[in-house]
Structure formats: structure tokens, C-alpha cells
Amino acid sequence: MSKRKGSKIASLPLVEPNAAGADIGATQIFVAVPPDRDAEPVRCFDTFTADLERLADWLEQCKIRTLAMESTGVYWIPLFQILEQRKIEACLVNAQHLKNVPGRKTDVEDCQWIQHLHSVGLLRGSFRPDQEICAIRSLWRHRDNLIQLATVHLQHMQKALDQMNLQIHHVISDLAGTTGLAIVDAIVAGERDLAKLAKLRDWRIRASEETIMKSLVGDYREEHLFALRQSLMSYRHYQKLIQDVDAQVKQMMHRLPAKIDIGERPLPKEKNPRKTPWRNEPPQLREDLYRTFGVDLTQIPGINTLTAQMLMLLTEVGPDLSRFPTVAAFCSWLRLCPEPKISGHTGTA
């Protein structure tokens, strides 16, 4: 169907006249304000802190109340924090919502388009929790990176054992457990007596001492022992860093307002408790979460302490759920709602 001649696109009403738009880059930021606020409504700023402060000064001079920006990598964070200090609302927009808009060829046109969409109310800001929760989230994500690095060195230990044809990590379930690390420590220290090495077996290990002795027969070559020693040191180094992060996170969690007095309402008995804690679970995490939220989230089927801490609530949302007006809105944000888009024609007749 062709368009009728002379048809015009109706202009949208202005919803926020004090809106600005920014295109964020690694080294430069292009910012557009309404044309009537400045003789030069589009300006470019470097990303040095002093330049970001100058950008905020310019926005205040132009009487800007809110600024929209794309969530590009981590480059938006310094500007977001400065605007937050200046009491200028920062609308963080999902870049996915803007990528298919045609006709934007330059950074100048990009920031002008963002400013226009924001001024007519077509942009929706992403959820961002309070600064205290963001700080805990940053450390928790750093902790996850440390766990991955520790796992890499654990794999290096397994490779060194494979090259010496030592099958201990195939006989026991966990090389990083009590038995595995005790045996590796003894091997690195120079112990070669198979009976003494097998005596390091924890009573919970299903494999017998005879099987463990058989798995430790191999070619103890110098180069592989050297790699095993360094990998073990690196693994322990990252485990120490993880413990330091846990201590720091615990301090920050204790600064959050407590919603319950554990002395008056003790922590409920855990449903189906594990015989051993999760490998990377910080100490007393369940108690800290209970004090922060006022309820025991682990009573919900499918949620354990690590899920409640990292994947679901504390580090991604925080204990204050008032920004979600309804339960349905919160479920929608969690992507637990079915997709409502249903086509009336699924095929040909």
C-alpha cells in the first residue's frame, strides 16, 4: 500500500522539556540539550573526570532535569554517578531499544535522537538498585571472576597429574576437597610413599586405600611437578582473595538496615539442609540474608543462599522492592511471565 500524497507524521507532544540525551563512548561523550537552552545545543566532552564535572555544570546551566544515555559497557558508570551526586536524573536506556532506529549516522545525530525520544517520553530507564547494593554487587561479581580464575588453576593441577599418569583426581570426586589437596600437598613436598599418601584419605571417600595407592603410581617428572606446585600455589592464592572478598561483603551487608531482630525472631530451621555447605558459599550468609530481608528466602523451593545472594535478590535488586508497584511487575522484570505476543495467523490456510 502506497502512502497518500501530502500525508504528514503527527508530532508527538513534549512530555519532559528539561531532557537531554548523551551518546557514550570510551573517550568522548556527545550530549544534546533542547535547542532553546544554548547557542551550541550539542557538545562533545572527553571522559576525564574533570570533563565530566564540566559536562554536569553545563547541564545545570541549561536547567536540565534528566539525561538519557545508552548502557554501553561500563563507560556510562562515571557519568551516572556524577549526575546522581548533582541530583540530575539519569535515565539508563537499554541499547537494544535503540539499535534498530534508522537514519542515525553520526554521534551528533545519535545524541540528538536520544534527546528527542526522551523529551517525548518514549524511553524507559533500566532498573538500578541503590548505591549500597551496587557496591555489594560489584564485589560479588569480582568474587565470581576470582572463582573462575581459581578453577583454571585447578584444571592446571589436573593436567599436570594427567601428564604424570596419576589418576587420583579420577578416583576421588573432588581434587580441591580435603583428601585431594592433602595428597597434592604431600606430593609437592616430596612424599612418594604410596601407603603414606593413601593414609591421607578422608573417611568419607568411597575409594579404598588400595585404589588410591594404585592411582598414585606414575611418572613423577620434574617439569610436571613444577607445574603442579605453581598451580597449587595459584589456586590457594585465589582462595585467599575470595575469603577477603567475603569478609568485605559481610561488612557491607551489616551496614544495610536490619529488617528483623534475630534475637527476637531466630532464623527458622532450614528445609532439607545439605550435609556439607556449597563449595563457594560464604560463612553465615543465610543469617545475613535473613536479617537484611526479614524473611528466610531459602524456604522458597529452588532457592539456596547463593541463589538469593547473587542470582535473584540481594545483589540485583536489594531488599527494597517498593520500586515495583505490583507482584506482576516484579515477575515481568524477572522474566518469569510468558511472552504475550501471539500471532493470529500461524501458517497458511
C-alpha positions as CSV (number, residue, x, y, z in Angstrom):
1,M,0.0,0.0,0.0
2,S,1.5,3.3,-1.0
3,K,1.3,6.4,1.2
4,R,-1.1,9.2,0.3
5,K,0.5,12.3,-1.1
6,G,0.7,15.1,1.4
7,S,0.4,12.9,4.5
8,K,2.5,14.1,7.4
9,I,3.7,12.3,10.6
10,A,2.0,13.9,13.6
11,S,4.4,15.4,16.0
12,L,4.4,13.9,19.5
13,P,3.6,16.1,22.5
14,L,6.5,17.2,24.7
15,V,6.5,15.3,27.9
16,E,9.8,16.3,29.5
17,P,11.0,19.7,28.3
18,N,14.1,19.6,30.5
19,A,15.5,16.4,28.9
20,A,18.9,15.9,27.4
21,G,20.5,12.9,25.6
22,A,24.0,11.5,25.6
23,D,25.9,9.2,23.3
24,I,28.5,7.4,25.5
25,G,31.9,6.4,24.2
26,A,35.2,5.2,25.7
27,T,37.0,8.5,25.2
28,Q,34.3,11.0,24.2
29,I,30.7,11.8,25.2
30,F,28.3,13.7,22.9
31,V,25.5,15.5,24.7
32,A,22.4,17.2,23.2
33,V,20.1,19.6,25.1
34,P,16.9,21.3,23.8
35,P,17.8,23.8,21.1
36,D,16.4,26.8,23.0
37,R,18.8,26.2,26.0
38,D,22.1,27.1,24.5
39,A,23.6,28.6,21.3
40,E,25.5,25.3,20.9
41,P,23.0,22.6,21.9
42,V,25.3,19.7,21.1
43,R,28.7,19.5,22.7
44,C,31.4,16.9,22.9
45,F,33.2,16.2,26.2
46,D,36.2,14.0,27.0
47,T,35.7,11.2,29.6
48,F,38.2,12.5,32.1
49,T,36.7,13.2,35.5
50,A,37.2,17.0,35.2
51,D,35.5,17.0,31.8
52,L,32.5,15.0,33.2
53,E,32.2,17.6,36.0
54,R,32.2,20.3,33.4
55,L,29.5,18.4,31.5
56,A,27.4,18.4,34.6
57,D,28.0,22.1,35.1
58,W,26.7,22.7,31.6
59,L,23.6,20.7,32.2
60,E,22.8,22.7,35.3
61,Q,23.3,25.9,33.4
62,C,20.8,24.7,30.8
63,K,18.4,23.7,33.6
64,I,18.4,20.1,32.6
65,R,16.4,17.8,35.0
66,T,17.1,14.4,33.3
67,L,19.5,12.9,30.9
68,A,19.1,9.7,28.9
69,M,22.1,7.6,27.9
70,E,22.7,4.1,26.4
71,S,24.0,1.4,28.7
72,T,27.2,1.0,26.7
73,G,29.6,-1.4,28.5
74,V,30.8,0.3,31.7
75,Y,31.6,3.7,30.2
76,W,28.3,5.2,31.5
77,I,29.0,4.5,35.2
78,P,31.3,7.5,35.9
79,L,28.8,10.0,34.4
80,F,25.9,8.3,36.0
81,Q,27.5,8.6,39.4
82,I,28.3,12.3,38.9
83,L,24.8,13.1,37.8
84,E,23.4,11.2,40.8
85,Q,25.5,13.5,43.1
86,R,24.2,16.5,41.2
87,K,20.6,15.4,41.7
88,I,20.2,15.1,37.9
89,E,18.1,12.1,37.0
90,A,20.0,9.7,34.8
91,C,17.8,7.5,32.6
92,L,19.8,4.5,31.7
93,V,18.3,3.0,28.4
94,N,18.8,-0.5,27.1
95,A,20.9,-0.2,23.9
96,Q,18.7,-2.9,22.5
97,H,15.8,-0.5,22.3
98,L,17.7,2.0,20.1
99,K,19.8,-0.1,17.8
100,N,17.1,-0.5,15.1
101,V,16.3,3.1,14.7
102,P,17.2,4.2,11.1
103,G,18.9,7.3,9.9
104,R,21.5,7.9,12.7
105,K,24.9,8.1,11.0
106,T,27.0,10.1,13.5
107,D,27.4,10.5,17.2
108,V,25.9,14.0,17.0
109,E,22.7,12.7,15.4
110,D,22.7,9.8,17.8
111,C,22.6,12.0,20.9
112,Q,20.0,14.3,19.3
113,W,17.8,11.4,18.6
114,I,18.1,10.1,22.2
115,Q,17.3,13.6,23.5
116,H,14.2,13.8,21.3
117,L,12.9,10.4,22.3
118,H,13.5,11.2,26.0
119,S,11.7,14.5,25.7
120,V,8.6,12.9,24.2
121,G,8.6,10.1,26.8
122,L,9.5,7.2,24.6
123,L,12.4,6.0,26.6
124,R,12.2,3.8,29.7
125,G,15.0,3.7,32.2
126,S,16.6,0.4,33.3
127,F,16.3,-0.6,36.9
128,R,19.3,0.2,39.0
129,P,19.4,-0.6,42.8
130,D,20.6,1.8,45.5
131,Q,24.3,2.6,45.7
132,E,24.9,0.3,48.7
133,I,23.5,-2.7,46.8
134,C,25.5,-1.7,43.6
135,A,28.7,-1.8,45.7
136,I,27.9,-5.3,47.0
137,R,27.1,-6.4,43.5
138,S,30.4,-5.1,42.2
139,L,32.3,-7.1,44.8
140,W,30.2,-10.2,44.3
141,R,30.8,-10.1,40.5
142,H,34.5,-9.7,41.2
143,R,34.3,-12.7,43.5
144,D,32.8,-14.7,40.7
145,N,35.7,-13.8,38.5
146,L,38.1,-15.0,41.2
147,I,36.3,-18.3,41.4
148,Q,36.7,-18.8,37.7
149,L,40.4,-18.0,37.9
150,A,40.8,-20.4,40.8
151,T,39.1,-23.1,38.7
152,V,41.5,-22.5,35.8
153,H,44.5,-23.3,38.1
154,L,42.6,-26.3,39.5
155,Q,42.4,-27.5,35.9
156,H,46.1,-26.9,35.5
157,M,46.7,-29.2,38.5
158,Q,44.6,-31.9,36.9
159,K,46.6,-31.6,33.7
160,A,49.9,-31.9,35.5
161,L,48.6,-35.1,37.2
162,D,47.4,-36.5,33.9
163,Q,50.8,-35.9,32.3
164,M,52.3,-37.9,35.1
165,N,49.6,-40.5,34.8
166,L,48.4,-40.0,38.3
167,Q,44.7,-40.9,38.4
168,I,43.9,-39.6,41.9
169,H,41.5,-36.9,40.5
170,H,39.6,-39.7,38.7
171,V,39.4,-41.8,41.9
172,I,38.1,-39.2,44.3
173,S,35.2,-36.9,43.4
174,D,36.9,-33.6,44.2
175,L,40.6,-32.8,43.8
176,A,40.0,-29.5,45.7
177,G,38.5,-31.3,48.6
178,T,40.2,-32.3,51.9
179,T,41.7,-35.6,50.6
180,G,42.7,-34.2,47.2
181,L,44.6,-31.2,48.5
182,A,46.2,-33.2,51.3
183,I,47.6,-35.7,48.8
184,V,48.7,-32.9,46.3
185,D,50.4,-31.1,49.2
186,A,52.3,-34.2,50.2
187,I,53.4,-34.9,46.6
188,V,54.6,-31.4,46.1
189,A,56.5,-31.7,49.4
190,G,58.3,-34.7,48.1
191,E,56.4,-37.7,49.6
192,R,56.5,-40.8,47.3
193,D,55.4,-43.5,49.7
194,L,52.1,-44.7,48.3
195,A,50.9,-46.1,51.7
196,K,51.6,-42.8,53.4
197,L,49.8,-40.9,50.7
198,A,46.8,-43.2,50.9
199,K,46.6,-42.7,54.6
200,L,45.6,-39.1,53.9
201,R,42.3,-40.4,52.7
202,D,39.3,-38.8,54.4
203,W,36.9,-41.4,55.9
204,R,34.1,-40.1,53.7
205,I,35.9,-41.1,50.5
206,R,34.4,-44.2,49.0
207,A,37.5,-45.3,47.2
208,S,39.6,-47.7,49.3
209,E,43.3,-47.1,50.3
210,E,44.3,-49.8,47.8
211,T,42.6,-48.0,44.9
212,I,44.1,-44.7,45.9
213,M,47.6,-46.3,46.1
214,K,47.1,-47.7,42.6
215,S,46.0,-44.3,41.2
216,L,49.2,-42.7,42.5
217,V,51.6,-44.9,40.6
218,G,53.0,-42.8,37.7
219,D,56.0,-40.9,36.3
220,Y,56.8,-38.1,38.7
221,R,58.7,-36.0,36.2
222,E,60.3,-32.8,37.4
223,E,58.7,-30.4,34.9
224,H,55.2,-31.6,35.7
225,L,55.9,-31.5,39.5
226,F,57.0,-27.9,39.0
227,A,53.7,-27.0,37.1
228,L,51.7,-28.8,39.8
229,R,53.4,-26.8,42.6
230,Q,52.8,-23.5,40.9
231,S,49.2,-24.3,40.1
232,L,48.6,-25.3,43.7
233,M,50.1,-22.0,44.9
234,S,48.0,-20.0,42.5
235,Y,44.8,-21.9,43.5
236,R,45.4,-21.2,47.1
237,H,46.2,-17.5,46.3
238,Y,42.8,-17.0,44.7
239,Q,41.1,-18.9,47.5
240,K,42.6,-16.4,49.9
241,L,41.4,-13.5,47.7
242,I,37.9,-15.0,47.7
243,Q,37.9,-15.1,51.6
244,D,39.0,-11.4,51.6
245,V,36.1,-10.5,49.4
246,D,33.7,-12.5,51.6
247,A,34.9,-10.5,54.7
248,Q,34.4,-7.2,52.9
249,V,31.0,-8.1,51.6
250,K,29.9,-9.2,55.1
251,Q,31.0,-5.8,56.5
252,M,29.0,-4.0,53.8
253,M,25.9,-6.2,54.4
254,H,26.0,-5.4,58.1
255,R,25.7,-1.7,57.2
256,L,22.4,-2.3,55.5
257,P,19.3,-1.6,57.7
258,A,18.2,-4.8,59.5
259,K,14.5,-5.6,58.9
260,I,14.4,-8.1,61.8
261,D,15.9,-8.7,65.2
262,I,17.4,-12.2,65.1
263,G,17.3,-12.2,68.9
264,E,13.6,-11.8,69.0
265,R,12.8,-13.9,65.8
266,P,15.5,-16.5,65.4
267,L,16.4,-17.9,61.9
268,P,13.9,-20.8,61.1
269,K,15.2,-24.3,60.7
270,E,16.5,-24.9,57.2
271,K,14.5,-27.2,55.0
272,N,16.4,-30.2,53.7
273,P,19.8,-28.9,54.9
274,R,22.9,-30.0,53.0
275,K,25.3,-32.3,54.8
276,T,28.2,-30.1,53.5
277,P,28.0,-26.4,52.6
278,W,28.2,-25.3,49.0
279,R,31.8,-25.1,47.8
280,N,32.0,-21.3,47.4
281,E,29.3,-20.3,50.0
282,P,30.5,-17.6,52.4
283,P,30.1,-18.3,56.1
284,Q,26.8,-17.3,57.8
285,L,25.4,-16.0,54.5
286,R,21.9,-17.4,55.3
287,E,21.8,-15.5,58.5
288,D,22.9,-12.2,56.9
289,L,20.2,-12.5,54.2
290,Y,17.5,-13.3,56.8
291,R,18.5,-10.1,58.8
292,T,18.5,-8.0,55.6
293,F,15.2,-9.2,54.0
294,G,13.3,-10.0,57.2
295,V,12.3,-13.4,55.7
296,D,14.2,-16.6,55.1
297,L,14.4,-16.8,51.3
298,T,15.8,-20.3,51.4
299,Q,12.3,-21.6,52.4
300,I,11.2,-21.0,48.8
301,P,11.7,-24.2,46.8
302,G,14.6,-24.0,44.4
303,I,16.4,-21.1,46.2
304,N,19.5,-21.6,48.2
305,T,21.7,-19.0,49.8
306,L,23.9,-18.4,46.8
307,T,20.8,-18.0,44.5
308,A,19.3,-15.5,46.9
309,Q,22.6,-13.6,47.2
310,M,23.8,-13.4,43.6
311,L,21.3,-14.6,41.0
312,M,18.0,-13.3,42.4
313,L,17.5,-10.6,45.0
314,L,20.2,-9.0,47.1
315,T,22.9,-8.1,44.5
316,E,20.5,-7.5,41.6
317,V,17.5,-5.9,43.3
318,G,18.2,-5.3,47.0
319,P,15.8,-5.6,50.0
320,D,13.6,-2.6,48.9
321,L,11.1,-3.9,46.4
322,S,8.9,-0.8,46.6
323,R,10.0,0.3,43.1
324,F,8.0,-2.5,41.6
325,P,4.3,-1.4,42.0
326,T,2.9,-4.9,41.8
327,V,3.9,-8.6,42.0
328,A,3.2,-8.9,38.3
329,A,5.6,-6.1,37.5
330,F,8.3,-7.8,39.6
331,C,7.7,-11.1,37.9
332,S,7.9,-9.4,34.5
333,W,11.2,-7.8,35.4
334,L,12.5,-11.3,36.4
335,R,11.3,-12.6,33.0
336,L,9.1,-15.1,34.7
337,C,6.0,-14.1,32.7
338,P,5.0,-15.8,29.5
339,E,5.6,-13.9,26.2
340,P,2.2,-12.2,25.5
341,K,2.9,-11.7,21.7
342,I,0.6,-14.2,19.9
343,S,0.0,-14.1,16.2
344,G,-3.5,-14.7,14.8
345,H,-2.1,-16.4,11.8
346,T,0.5,-19.1,12.4
347,G,0.5,-20.6,9.0
348,T,-1.1,-20.7,5.5
349,A,-4.6,-22.0,5.0
